[in-house]
Each structure stands twice: as C-alpha cells, then as structure tokens.
Amino acid sequence: MRKDSGADRRIEQILGLQDGQFSAAFSPSGRAPVLSNTEREICRMMNHDPRDFARARARLFGRTVLMSMTKSLPADGRAPEWIEILPLGDFTTRGSDGRGPFHADGAKVIAATKANGLARGLPIDYDHRTYVADDSRAAGWIRDLQIRAQTLWARVDWTPAAKAAIARKEFRFISPVFKCQPDDPNASADDISGEVLFLRGAALTNDPALSLGELSRLAA
C-alpha cells in the first residue's frame, strides 16, 4: 500500500507537471522496472512504495533501451567520424529479440538529446558494460547528431584504445542506448515498444539486434 506523504505535488512542481499527473501515473499492479540507488533513496525520503514509484517513473520518463545495430563498421578497420546510430520512423528488432515497434522522430530526438547532455558528450562504451558490468570506460564520445534520409547519424570522438580495437576488428557493430516512452509501462524488457525520447549513448558490440535493412552501410 502506497503511503501518500503529500510529496506528490512537490515532485510535480519540481518536474513541471500538472496537478495530479504524478499521482495518476501510479498503478496497483504490473511489473515495475528496477530502481537505481538514488531512486530507492527518494522513495525512502518521500515515503513512497518502491514498486509504485518505479511504475510512475516509467510512465513519466520512459525506459532505457539497449539494442544492437546490424551493419558493421568499415571493413578496412577505420573508426569513422560519422556513424549511423538509429533508424527513424518505425522500426523493430530482429529474430528472437523481437522488441518494438519503436517510433523515432529525428528532429524531436535531436532536440531532446541536446536538452539531456549532448553538449558534454554521450558515452560509447564496450558491450554495454556501463549497464551490465559496472564498467563505464569510454570507447568514444558522441559530439553531434544529424538526420540523413531516414537515419540518425552521430559524430564520434573515438578514444585511441577504441580505434585500435576497431582496427583489429574486435568489434563489428554499434548499439544505441536510448530512453523510450513505453506503449505499455508495465511491459517486460523483452516486450517493450514505444516512442524514442532521446539518446543516452551507444556501445561497441558484436551482438546485433536490429533487422537487416534497417540501416544503410556505415561510412566516414
């Protein structure tokens, strides 16, 4: 049972939400995303039930999605300055992964990404280890975004170590990390679909998930 300490309206004021929008996001049932340590501390201070807070958080701010592209980095071992990072319009992931459809409006994604840290650089790590292995070493930094045809491109400042790994052909694919507003906030990670809100970064990986044909070949 959630205990309302009167903090809901304060949260709404801080976040610029309408009266009742935060409270209305709470649901009595369904699967809730895992909370970070900071979010659990907020629950403790605000006297909120963690599962209810997690469901509200998912509705208001979306979910972080990790997925892998299908097109390889250049065959000659170059680390290109510009890479294709995300399809625009509607897209789904391939095979047994089966997530989506996702919906991405390029102009909106760029504007929201700028509002969420693009100026300081968005990290590209190795195999999403920032999220799955507590290893946030950067392979590069996304510095700019632009729309080309039906694809979002990213300008990358690669680290020397990443350039060397790409030259040795240790990694073949780019995997974007983005915030998603779920169609169903209670859907599991395997069933998630919805609107792409903004990019959080990417990863070098060897496990692609987007269907063939979603992106054209990467180029410098």
C-alpha positions as MATLAB code, in Angstrom:
seq = 'MRKDSGADRRIEQILGLQDGQFSAAFSPSGRAPVLSNTEREICRMMNHDPRDFARARARLFGRTVLMSMTKSLPADGRAPEWIEILPLGDFTTRGSDGRGPFHADGAKVIAATKANGLARGLPIDYDHRTYVADDSRAAGWIRDLQIRAQTLWARVDWTPAAKAAIARKEFRFISPVFKCQPDDPNASADDISGEVLFLRGAALTNDPALSLGELSRLAA';
ca = [
       0.000    0.000    0.000;
       1.438    3.332   -1.021;
       1.544    5.963    1.686;
       0.944    9.465    0.348;
       3.022   11.858    2.437;
       1.900   14.885    0.417;
       5.132   14.878   -1.569;
       3.434   14.187   -4.912;
       2.587   17.821   -5.598;
       6.100   18.897   -4.641;
       7.511   16.391   -7.149;
       5.087   17.727   -9.770;
       6.229   21.297   -9.106;
       9.888   20.351   -9.411;
       9.288   18.452  -12.641;
       6.860   20.984  -14.098;
       3.936   18.546  -14.191;
       0.246   19.328  -13.910;
      -1.642   18.712  -10.654;
      -2.265   15.012  -10.210;
      -0.082   13.870  -13.107;
       2.466   12.154  -10.894;
      -0.147   10.510   -8.679;
      -2.162    9.372  -11.690;
       0.845    7.503  -13.006;
       0.717    5.015  -10.115;
      -0.760    1.629  -10.883;
      -1.895   -1.017   -8.395;
      -0.436   -3.918  -10.370;
       2.021   -4.915  -13.050;
       5.729   -5.432  -13.388;
       7.865   -2.471  -12.306;
      11.346   -1.551  -13.558;
      14.321   -1.849  -11.221;
      15.111    1.343   -9.315;
      18.544    2.890   -9.012;
      20.088    3.511   -5.588;
      19.192    7.197   -5.921;
      15.562    6.401   -6.737;
      15.326    3.998   -3.794;
      16.641    6.763   -1.545;
      13.967    9.111   -2.944;
      11.337    6.501   -2.068;
      12.677    6.289    1.481;
      12.704   10.061    1.942;
       9.278   10.576    0.332;
       7.685    7.535    1.989;
       6.684    6.005   -1.377;
       6.317    2.321   -2.114;
       9.296    1.439   -4.415;
       7.259   -0.633   -6.892;
       4.649    2.092   -7.262;
       7.354    4.692   -7.686;
       9.063    2.561  -10.366;
       5.855    2.272  -12.380;
       5.283    6.020  -12.088;
       8.887    6.676  -13.129;
       8.448    4.504  -16.221;
       5.270    6.315  -17.257;
       6.702    9.785  -16.782;
      10.222    9.381  -18.099;
      10.340    6.168  -20.072;
      12.742    3.232  -20.007;
      16.351    2.887  -21.064;
      16.662    0.564  -24.052;
      19.864   -1.147  -25.179;
      19.885   -2.574  -28.687;
      22.414   -3.517  -31.336;
      22.675   -2.414  -34.936;
      23.253   -4.863  -37.785;
      25.664   -3.019  -40.042;
      29.356   -3.476  -39.488;
      31.995   -0.830  -39.050;
      34.076   -0.242  -42.214;
      35.804   -3.415  -43.382;
      39.179   -1.676  -43.647;
      39.336   -1.139  -39.875;
      38.709    2.599  -39.872;
      36.944    4.222  -36.915;
      34.624    6.572  -38.841;
      33.947   10.075  -37.625;
      30.241    9.771  -38.506;
      28.248    6.610  -37.784;
      24.634    5.633  -38.286;
      23.148    5.430  -34.817;
      19.380    4.947  -35.106;
      16.666    4.332  -37.717;
      13.921    6.957  -37.904;
      10.215    6.325  -38.266;
       9.009    2.884  -37.152;
      11.468    0.027  -36.618;
      11.694   -3.299  -34.814;
      14.480   -5.577  -33.623;
      15.278   -8.836  -35.313;
      14.720  -12.518  -34.622;
      14.071  -13.774  -31.094;
      14.842  -10.337  -29.616;
      11.547   -9.150  -31.065;
      11.217   -5.764  -29.379;
       9.197   -2.949  -30.883;
       7.863   -1.391  -32.872;
       9.726    1.736  -31.800;
       8.903    5.162  -33.192;
      11.591    7.828  -33.685;
      11.107   11.408  -34.883;
      14.574   12.676  -35.804;
      14.038   16.345  -35.015;
      12.432   15.571  -31.659;
      15.137   13.073  -30.716;
      17.912   15.569  -31.527;
      16.227   18.384  -29.581;
      15.626   16.174  -26.536;
      19.148   14.732  -26.685;
      20.581   18.254  -26.698;
      18.484   19.006  -23.626;
      19.818   15.857  -21.936;
      23.573   16.239  -22.237;
      24.717   16.130  -25.865;
      26.924   19.198  -25.340;
      29.096   17.374  -22.792;
      29.279   14.252  -24.948;
      27.336   10.982  -24.868;
      29.483    7.956  -23.978;
      30.091    4.961  -26.202;
      31.247    2.034  -24.076;
      32.131   -1.624  -24.715;
      29.293   -4.205  -24.844;
      27.015   -2.028  -22.663;
      29.243   -2.704  -19.663;
      28.164    0.582  -18.102;
      24.746   -1.031  -17.585;
      25.543   -4.728  -17.200;
      29.021   -4.938  -15.660;
      29.713   -1.707  -13.754;
      32.472   -0.754  -16.215;
      31.954    2.722  -17.679;
      35.207    3.091  -19.625;
      34.515    5.067  -22.791;
      35.360    3.906  -26.288;
      34.300    7.281  -27.621;
      32.016   10.266  -27.208;
      29.094   11.340  -29.379;
      29.507   15.076  -30.024;
      26.845   15.871  -32.621;
      23.783   14.432  -34.367;
      22.242   14.952  -37.784;
      19.492   13.479  -39.939;
      20.396   11.831  -43.227;
      17.430   10.431  -45.162;
      15.600    8.159  -42.691;
      18.531    7.639  -40.316;
      20.051    9.484  -37.383;
      23.819    9.897  -37.624;
      26.271   10.650  -34.819;
      29.687   12.334  -34.921;
      32.064   10.379  -32.670;
      35.320   11.320  -30.966;
      36.912    7.869  -30.554;
      39.494    7.037  -27.895;
      42.891    5.677  -29.041;
      42.056    2.300  -27.439;
      38.776    2.054  -29.342;
      40.440    2.991  -32.631;
      42.956    0.217  -32.050;
      40.241   -2.309  -31.202;
      38.274   -1.378  -34.328;
      41.450   -1.630  -36.435;
      41.990   -5.147  -35.037;
      38.345   -5.892  -35.967;
      37.498   -6.858  -32.386;
      34.100   -5.131  -32.693;
      31.782   -5.040  -35.703;
      28.607   -3.250  -34.644;
      27.256   -0.138  -32.963;
      24.495   -0.489  -30.359;
      22.498    2.637  -29.415;
      21.217    3.347  -25.915;
      18.083    5.446  -25.809;
      15.305    6.495  -23.494;
      11.908    5.167  -24.523;
       8.384    6.172  -23.539;
       6.761    2.709  -23.423;
       3.450    1.990  -25.086;
       2.869   -0.255  -22.048;
       4.797    0.991  -18.981;
       4.397   -2.404  -17.306;
       5.787   -4.423  -20.229;
       8.882   -6.506  -19.599;
      12.199   -5.512  -21.162;
      11.722   -8.265  -23.739;
       8.319   -6.942  -24.834;
       8.938   -3.223  -24.728;
       7.858   -0.895  -27.545;
       7.186    2.819  -27.779;
       8.480    6.262  -28.691;
      12.208    7.027  -28.686;
      12.685   10.089  -26.473;
      16.419   10.800  -26.609;
      19.798    9.099  -26.976;
      21.897    8.288  -23.909;
      24.894    6.879  -25.753;
      25.917    3.679  -27.505;
      28.230    0.674  -27.319;
      30.674   -1.219  -29.475;
      29.336   -4.762  -29.655;
      29.231   -7.995  -31.638;
      25.581   -8.914  -30.935;
      23.272   -7.117  -33.391;
      19.532   -6.865  -32.804;
      18.049   -4.582  -35.474;
      16.719   -6.306  -38.574;
      18.772   -6.346  -41.756;
      17.910   -3.425  -43.976;
      17.113   -1.036  -41.126;
      20.281    0.961  -41.783;
      22.495    1.599  -44.798;
      26.216    0.864  -44.575;
      28.338    2.905  -42.169;
      30.620    5.402  -43.862;
      33.124    8.056  -42.864;
];
